[in-house]
């Protein structure tokens, strides 16, 4: 929902659980693909989308963005 209209694909490619994270916690790595039908999207356009996605994850599951 936080990905906006140009989010084309989301793929979860790794899920890690283990002692370093703590009980009941997961690290989920995912790949996002964005596409505009007429032009190349810029980093400046996608930066707020990345924040929106992080906010949506935090709101829905209590997650947070770890790296970037």
C-alpha positions in Angstrom: 0.0 0.0 0.0 2.9 2.4 0.7 4.5 1.7 -2.7 2.5 4.0 -4.7 1.2 3.7 -8.3 4.6 2.8 -9.8 5.4 -0.2 -7.7 5.5 -3.0 -10.2 6.8 -6.0 -8.2 7.7 -6.9 -4.7 9.7 -10.0 -3.9 10.7 -11.4 -0.5 14.0 -13.1 -1.0 15.2 -13.8 2.5 13.6 -14.4 6.0 15.9 -14.8 8.9 15.1 -15.7 12.5 17.6 -16.4 15.2 19.3 -15.4 18.4 20.9 -12.2 17.2 17.4 -10.7 16.5 15.7 -11.7 19.7 12.7 -13.9 20.5 9.8 -13.5 18.1 11.6 -11.2 15.7 12.3 -11.7 12.0 14.5 -10.0 9.4 12.8 -9.9 6.0 14.7 -8.8 2.9 12.7 -7.8 -0.1 13.3 -6.4 -3.5 11.1 -3.7 -5.0 10.7 -2.8 -8.7 9.2 0.5 -9.8 8.2 1.4 -13.4 6.7 4.5 -15.0 5.1 3.8 -18.4 6.7 6.8 -20.1 10.0 7.7 -18.4 12.7 6.8 -16.0 11.9 7.4 -12.3 14.5 9.5 -10.4 16.0 8.8 -7.0 14.4 12.0 -5.8 11.0 10.7 -6.8 11.5 7.3 -5.1 13.0 8.6 -1.8 9.6 9.6 -0.4 8.1 6.3 -1.6 10.8 4.4 0.3 9.8 6.4 3.4 6.1 5.7 2.8 6.8 2.0 2.5 8.8 2.0 5.8 6.0 3.9 7.5 3.4 1.4 6.2 5.4 -1.5 7.4 5.9 0.1 10.8 2.2 0.9 11.2 1.0 -2.6 10.1 3.5 -5.0 11.7 5.7 -2.9 13.9 8.7 -3.3 11.6 11.4 -0.8 10.9 13.9 -0.2 8.0 17.2 -1.6 9.0 19.5 -0.8 6.1 19.5 1.3 3.1 
